[in-house]
Amino acid sequence: MSERTIALVTGANKGIGYEIAAGLGALGWSVGVGARDEGRRQTAVEKLRAAGVDAFGVPLDVTDDASVATAAALFEQRAGRLDVLVNNAGVIGGRPQEPTTVDPETVRTAVETNVIGVIRVTNAMLPLLRRSPSPRIVNMSSAVGSLTRQTGPAAELATGPLSAAYAPSKTFLNAVTIQYAKELRGTNILINAGCPGYTATDLNGFRGVRTPEQGAAIAIRLATLPDDGPTGGFFEDAGVVPW
Ligand SMILES: NC(=O)c1ccc[n+]([C@@H]2O[C@H](COP(=O)([O-])OP(=O)(O)OC[C@H]3O[C@@H](n4cnc5c(N)ncnc54)[C@H](OP(=O)(O)O)[C@@H]3O)[C@@H](O)[C@H]2O)c1
C-alpha cells in the first residue's frame, strides 16, 4: 500500500472544494477530485497537477448509488484504502426558500445532495477508511444550520436568508454527523462538521466575503487532526460553532 496519504474531496471541481483539494495536495497528499461533470473534473485535475498536486479525477455524483460505488472501487484499486474523506459537495436546492412558499422539490433536492449524498458517500467509503491508520471524515456544513445562531440575538439572526431547504439541510447534516461520531466512537475514525464562513463562490453568486482558499482552511484543519483530536464536533476558523 502507498505510504502517501490519500484523500477524496467531493465537489472538488470548483469553489471551496477545489481549494480543499489544492490545500491537501500542498501537504504532499494524493487527492481524488470528486466531480460529476467530466469536463469540469478534467480541467480541475489539470490545474491542480500544474500546481504540483498529485491529483486524479474521480467521477462522482453523490446522488447516484452506482456512481458512488464506482468511486469506491477506484480507491480500492488505486490504494486499497482511503485516509481522508471530505464531503464538500453541496447545493442550495433552488429558490425561493421562504418556508411559506417553498416548493417541496427544493427541499428534497437540498436534502438529497447535502444529507443523503453525504451518507451515501460515507458509507461506501467506510470499508476503505477503516483500513487507514488515522481516518478522518469532514462534512462541509454551514453556520446557517446552527439552530443556536438562527435563534440568537439580533446580530446573529442575520445568519443567512430565510431558508426552508438549504439551512435545515445543514442542521440535518450536523445531526447526522453526531450520530456517526457516536457509532464510530471507539474506532480511530474522527468525523466532524466544518463551516467555511461566507465565501465567494457560485453557491451564493459570489457574494461571499471570504476567498475560497480561506473557506477551505477549516476543512484542511479537520482533515489533518491529530489522533487525539475531537470527533462529533462543529467548527469554524474561530473555534466551536454552537449547535
Ligand atoms: N460558499 C459559502 O459561503 C458556504 C458557506 C457555508 C457552507 N458552504 C458549503 O461548502 C461546500 C462547498 O460550497 P461552495 O461554496 O464551494 O459551492 P460551489 O462553488 O457551488 O461548489 C459546489 C460543488 O459541489 C458540487 N456538487 C453539487 N452537487 C453535486 C453532486 N450531486 N455530486 C457531486 N458534486 C456535486 C458542484 O459540482 P458542479 O460544478 O458539477 O455543480 C461543485 O463542485 C458546500 O457544501 C456548501 O454548502 C459554503
The ligand as a MOL file (V3000), in Angstrom:
LIG
                    3D

  0  0  0     0  0            999 V3000
M  V30 BEGIN CTAB
M  V30 COUNTS 48 52 0 0 0
M  V30 BEGIN ATOM
M  V30 1 N -19.9150 29.4710 -0.1210 0
M  V30 2 C -20.3080 29.6420 1.1370 0
M  V30 3 O -20.4470 30.7810 1.6280 0
M  V30 4 C -20.5860 28.4450 2.0040 0
M  V30 5 C -20.9240 28.7010 3.3430 0
M  V30 6 C -21.1800 27.6270 4.1690 0
M  V30 7 C -21.0730 26.3330 3.6770 0
M  V30 8 N -20.7430 26.1180 2.3700 0 CHG=1
M  V30 9 C -20.6590 24.7250 1.8980 0
M  V30 10 O -19.3900 24.4890 1.3140 0
M  V30 11 C -19.4990 23.4630 0.3290 0
M  V30 12 C -18.8810 23.9360 -0.9710 0
M  V30 13 O -19.6530 25.0100 -1.4690 0
M  V30 14 P -19.1250 26.1320 -2.4650 0
M  V30 15 O -19.4710 27.4190 -1.8560 0
M  V30 16 O -17.7260 25.8490 -2.8610 0 CHG=-1
M  V30 17 O -20.1410 25.9120 -3.6840 0
M  V30 18 P -19.9350 25.7070 -5.2500 0
M  V30 19 O -18.8480 26.5790 -5.7650 0
M  V30 20 O -21.2980 25.8140 -5.8300 0
M  V30 21 O -19.4070 24.2000 -5.3410 0
M  V30 22 C -20.2450 23.1240 -5.0250 0
M  V30 23 C -19.5840 21.8680 -5.5180 0
M  V30 24 O -20.4590 20.7610 -5.2380 0
M  V30 25 C -20.6040 20.0240 -6.4380 0
M  V30 26 N -21.8410 19.2470 -6.4520 0
M  V30 27 C -23.1120 19.6700 -6.3210 0
M  V30 28 N -23.9540 18.6390 -6.4160 0
M  V30 29 C -23.2050 17.5330 -6.6200 0
M  V30 30 C -23.4860 16.1640 -6.8120 0
M  V30 31 N -24.7480 15.7010 -6.8360 0
M  V30 32 N -22.4530 15.2900 -6.9490 0
M  V30 33 C -21.1840 15.7300 -6.9420 0
M  V30 34 N -20.8450 17.0260 -6.7900 0
M  V30 35 C -21.8490 17.9070 -6.6450 0
M  V30 36 C -20.5510 21.0560 -7.5460 0
M  V30 37 O -20.3190 20.4460 -8.7940 0
M  V30 38 P -20.8650 21.0950 -10.1910 0
M  V30 39 O -19.8210 22.0670 -10.6510 0
M  V30 40 O -20.9810 19.8850 -11.0810 0
M  V30 41 O -22.1900 21.7320 -9.9060 0
M  V30 42 C -19.3710 21.8840 -7.0440 0
M  V30 43 O -18.1570 21.2240 -7.3510 0
M  V30 44 C -20.9860 23.1460 0.2210 0
M  V30 45 O -21.2970 22.0090 0.9830 0
M  V30 46 C -21.6530 24.3780 0.8180 0
M  V30 47 O -22.9350 24.1000 1.3240 0
M  V30 48 C -20.4980 27.1570 1.5160 0
M  V30 END ATOM
M  V30 BEGIN BOND
M  V30 1 1 1 2
M  V30 2 2 2 3
M  V30 3 1 2 4
M  V30 4 1 4 5
M  V30 5 2 4 48
M  V30 6 2 5 6
M  V30 7 1 6 7
M  V30 8 2 7 8
M  V30 9 1 8 9
M  V30 10 1 8 48
M  V30 11 1 9 10
M  V30 12 1 9 46
M  V30 13 1 10 11
M  V30 14 1 11 12
M  V30 15 1 11 44
M  V30 16 1 12 13
M  V30 17 1 13 14
M  V30 18 2 14 15
M  V30 19 1 14 16
M  V30 20 1 14 17
M  V30 21 1 17 18
M  V30 22 2 18 19
M  V30 23 1 18 20
M  V30 24 1 18 21
M  V30 25 1 21 22
M  V30 26 1 22 23
M  V30 27 1 23 24
M  V30 28 1 23 42
M  V30 29 1 24 25
M  V30 30 1 25 26
M  V30 31 1 25 36
M  V30 32 1 26 27
M  V30 33 1 26 35
M  V30 34 2 27 28
M  V30 35 1 28 29
M  V30 36 1 29 30
M  V30 37 2 29 35
M  V30 38 1 30 31
M  V30 39 2 30 32
M  V30 40 1 32 33
M  V30 41 2 33 34
M  V30 42 1 34 35
M  V30 43 1 36 37
M  V30 44 1 36 42
M  V30 45 1 37 38
M  V30 46 2 38 39
M  V30 47 1 38 40
M  V30 48 1 38 41
M  V30 49 1 42 43
M  V30 50 1 44 45
M  V30 51 1 44 46
M  V30 52 1 46 47
M  V30 END BOND
M  V30 END CTAB
M  END
